């Protein structure tokens, strides 16, 4: 068998780029970040506690701990924008460029706000109590720019002809 030479290496490199394109690895990395890493970051900081300091020593003051719990992260499937009348419309890359808007999508998280305190029962024993003060699913926590042609981009649902004809994008991008 002949040893691999420089020409053989370039043939492999050319076939890789013909099959995957020039930005394949960046798109895969971006999609992996949105699909997995955002949830991992939220899981790392899922429970945050706040100790309430006593303001004074009267009957109305209580010692309590407040707890904020973050849960599932949801990322909007595709970018959209909100008009002044609060309606939402799909945002395409071409329109974002024309309107000087960021091609972005919302990140939402489920969260729960709890109050935890200790009470003394009839037997004189301290009992820990908990109450959910507020709970909300899919609360917006931020927005993130979307990489064009990733699975979070509207263009991912179109074929090459539709991208040029309907979405007004360049055939060579």
Helices and strands as residue ranges (DSSP letters): H 6-20, H 24-32, I 33-37, H 38-44, E 47-51, E 64-75, E 80-82, E 88-90, H 93-98, E 104-120, E 126-145, G 154-157, H 160-165
